[in-house]
Amino acid sequence: MEKIEIGQIEIRHLKIPLIDYFETSFGRIGHKDTIIVSMKSNGIEGFGEVATFYDPIYSYESIKTALYVLNDYLIPFLINKKIFISTQDLLDAFFRIKGHNMAKAALEMAFWDLQAKAKNMSLSSLLGGVRQEIEVGVSIGIQKNLEILVEKIDGYLSKGYQRIKVKIKPGWDVNIISHIRKRFNDLPLMVDANAAYTMNDIMIFKKLDEFNLLMIEQPLSIEDLIAHAELQKKIKTPICLDESIENYYQALIALKLGSCRIINIKSGRVGGLTEARKIHDLCQAKGIPVWCGGMLETGIGRAHNIAIASLPNYKMPGDISASKRYFRQDIIEPEVEITPHSTILVSKRPGIGYEVRKDAVEVYTVSKMMYS
């Protein structure tokens, strides 16, 4: 196997304004804090992104925890070892550090990009992707009122998005979805609760059952796979798990319990593309469709999402979206765009398939660290 010697690693904390605020059941943000990883070897540069938010609102990880773990543990492990023969070899270097999947994933994804460029292959091809283009949906956060939400849905449909996901929370759920369904009768529609409900809210889910939804994403507590299994038995709408699935084994347990019928695979959440592919293969073998969620990533994380979503069992439109969905200026070129027939093309160029705009990265940089 071909060896890759890591010569230099750089990490940058970026802060990028969003075009519009994004609100879920756990809060509202107006800009995206992220960490970009650059990994160099023999004149080739690979890129990855830490998908976490600034605060620990999606999971326990945050920008501060990621910077700490990267600086004090993960990167020193890689710099000390230097030479790696595979992505698994790189992941094995992290074995002593428990958790912190998003921090690990950024380095692992940069290494995947580096490998693909070294082999002059697209990242999609190296991962085993089969799609030339992927179907896309869009996630819409909680709005000030129903009128604004309907206006946004109209706008995204006009831009070609094939599936609409609406964030819900207690008090912003059944009535909202009822109005949307009356206005958009045939719209492929799903809801995402971000774990905002309990089994005491069973009547809410039974009412949501009436609206022909594609799925209800992460309705209950992240840890409670048993309650999700109980809920799935009582409603006809498929449950999709997101935050609950942090690795292959949790996916296996969820499927054995019957906790869901669909899984949203976010590569950052599960520790990188290697684990994402394992979960994909498990679900494919068991006839469980998967799709690729988003974390408001820049074009770097978005490019990795596009590549993994080209695998055959990513059968449902994901939340990848175009660059202009979130940012006035992305940090890649060309920016991610939607085709006239409502898809995103999978790049055939080496690696992630996009050039990183160093000038844009510099504009948004809050801090940076270099290791060699």
Order of alpha helices (4+ residues) and beta strands (2+ residues): beta-beta-beta-beta-alpha-alpha-beta-alpha-alpha-alpha-beta-beta-alpha-beta-alpha-beta-alpha-beta-alpha-beta-alpha-beta-alpha-alpha-beta-alpha-beta-beta-beta-alpha-beta
